């Protein structure tokens, strides 16, 4: 009779190659991103550099002095209504294209319905974008004409 437990116990230990396959380098890149942020450096830049340089990037982050001033903060890209509508229109476009591809490949009727809804959302967001952009441009033109002194 074959004993299942003894077969598991007597197995040769398998060497895991998790570190060699990139898992360890990914974790190291995350740690380096945190270290870089503490020294007022760009998290994203050092994360990408660490994916390629690994421990060498860690060495440079630890050895280099912190940056005196923190990097410039980017403004909110969705502060204006027209930017929000353009982003939503792009998202609706991507979803619509994906639904059309699934509908063609899978030949399912509900993906065609999803494609139609996505296309309607795309048109709606584009119309809202055009209105918001026209409103902002009109306000800018009005402010410019109000600031110009008349002679």
C-alpha positions as CSV (number, residue, x, y, z in Angstrom):
1,X,0.0,0.0,0.0
2,X,1.3,3.4,-1.0
3,X,1.3,5.9,1.9
4,X,0.5,9.4,0.6
5,X,2.0,11.2,3.6
6,X,5.3,9.5,3.4
7,X,5.5,10.4,-0.3
8,X,5.1,14.1,0.5
9,X,7.6,13.9,3.4
10,X,10.2,12.2,1.3
11,X,10.1,14.6,-1.6
12,X,13.3,16.5,-2.4
13,X,13.0,20.2,-1.4
14,X,12.3,22.3,-4.5
15,X,14.2,25.5,-4.8
16,X,12.0,28.4,-5.5
17,X,13.2,30.9,-8.0
18,X,10.8,33.7,-6.9
19,X,13.7,36.1,-6.3
20,X,15.3,35.3,-9.7
21,X,12.0,35.6,-11.6
22,X,11.6,39.2,-10.6
23,X,9.4,39.1,-7.5
24,X,12.2,40.2,-5.3
25,X,13.3,42.9,-7.7
26,X,9.7,44.2,-7.7
27,X,9.6,44.3,-3.9
28,X,13.0,46.0,-3.9
29,X,11.7,48.6,-6.3
30,X,8.8,49.3,-4.0
31,X,11.1,49.8,-1.0
32,X,13.4,52.0,-3.1
33,X,10.4,54.2,-4.1
34,X,9.7,54.7,-0.4
35,X,13.3,55.5,0.4
36,X,13.4,58.0,-2.5
37,X,10.3,59.7,-1.3
38,X,11.9,60.2,2.1
39,X,14.8,62.0,0.4
40,X,12.4,64.2,-1.6
41,X,13.0,62.4,-4.8
42,X,10.5,61.1,-7.3
43,X,8.9,57.9,-6.2
44,X,7.9,56.9,-9.8
45,X,11.4,57.6,-11.3
46,X,13.2,55.6,-8.7
47,X,10.7,52.8,-8.8
48,X,11.3,52.4,-12.6
49,X,15.1,52.7,-12.2
50,X,15.0,50.1,-9.4
51,X,13.3,47.6,-11.7
52,X,16.3,47.8,-13.9
53,X,19.2,48.5,-11.5
54,X,18.0,46.8,-8.4
55,X,20.5,46.9,-5.5
56,X,22.6,49.5,-7.4
57,X,19.7,51.9,-7.2
58,X,19.3,51.2,-3.5
59,X,23.0,52.1,-3.0
60,X,22.5,55.4,-4.8
61,X,19.4,56.3,-2.9
62,X,21.0,55.6,0.5
63,X,24.3,57.3,-0.3
64,X,23.1,60.5,-2.0
65,X,22.1,63.5,0.1
66,X,18.4,64.4,0.2
67,X,17.1,67.0,-2.2
68,X,16.8,70.4,-0.5
69,X,13.4,71.3,-1.9
70,X,10.7,68.8,-2.6
71,X,9.7,68.3,-6.2
72,X,7.0,70.5,-7.7
73,X,3.5,69.2,-7.1
74,X,1.4,68.8,-10.2
75,X,-1.9,70.6,-10.3
76,X,-5.2,68.7,-10.3
77,X,-5.8,67.6,-13.9
78,X,-9.5,67.4,-13.2
79,X,-10.0,70.9,-11.8
80,X,-11.8,72.1,-14.9
81,X,-15.1,70.6,-16.1
82,X,-13.9,70.2,-19.7
83,X,-11.0,68.1,-18.6
84,X,-13.3,65.8,-16.6
85,X,-15.6,65.3,-19.6
86,X,-12.7,64.7,-22.0
87,X,-11.3,62.0,-19.6
88,X,-14.8,60.4,-19.3
89,X,-15.1,60.5,-23.1
90,X,-11.8,58.7,-23.5
91,X,-12.8,56.1,-20.9
92,X,-16.1,55.5,-22.8
93,X,-14.2,55.2,-26.0
94,X,-11.9,52.5,-24.6
95,X,-14.8,50.6,-23.1
96,X,-16.8,50.8,-26.4
97,X,-13.9,49.6,-28.5
98,X,-13.4,46.7,-26.0
99,X,-17.0,45.8,-26.1
100,X,-17.1,45.9,-29.9
101,X,-14.0,43.6,-30.0
102,X,-15.7,41.2,-27.6
103,X,-18.9,41.3,-29.6
104,X,-17.2,40.5,-32.8
105,X,-15.0,37.7,-31.3
106,X,-17.7,36.1,-29.1
107,X,-20.7,36.9,-31.3
108,X,-22.9,37.7,-28.2
109,X,-25.8,40.0,-28.4
110,X,-25.3,41.6,-25.0
111,X,-21.9,42.9,-26.0
112,X,-23.5,44.7,-28.9
113,X,-25.9,46.3,-26.4
114,X,-22.9,47.3,-24.2
115,X,-21.2,48.7,-27.3
116,X,-24.2,50.8,-28.1
117,X,-24.5,52.1,-24.5
118,X,-20.7,52.9,-24.6
119,X,-21.1,54.8,-27.9
120,X,-24.0,56.8,-26.5
121,X,-22.0,57.6,-23.4
122,X,-19.1,58.7,-25.6
123,X,-21.3,61.0,-27.6
124,X,-22.8,62.5,-24.4
125,X,-19.4,63.1,-22.9
126,X,-18.1,64.7,-26.1
127,X,-21.1,67.1,-26.2
128,X,-20.6,68.0,-22.5
129,X,-16.9,68.5,-23.2
130,X,-17.7,70.9,-26.1
131,X,-20.2,72.9,-24.0
132,X,-17.8,73.2,-21.0
133,X,-14.9,74.2,-23.3
134,X,-17.0,76.8,-25.0
135,X,-18.2,78.2,-21.7
136,X,-14.7,78.4,-20.3
137,X,-13.4,80.1,-23.5
138,X,-16.3,82.6,-23.4
139,X,-15.5,83.4,-19.7
140,X,-11.9,83.9,-20.6
141,X,-12.7,86.2,-23.5
142,X,-15.1,88.2,-21.2
143,X,-12.4,88.5,-18.6
144,X,-9.9,89.6,-21.2
145,X,-12.2,92.2,-22.7
146,X,-13.1,93.5,-19.2
147,X,-9.4,94.0,-18.3
148,X,-8.6,96.0,-21.4
149,X,-9.1,99.7,-20.7
150,X,-11.1,101.6,-23.3
151,X,-9.8,104.9,-24.6
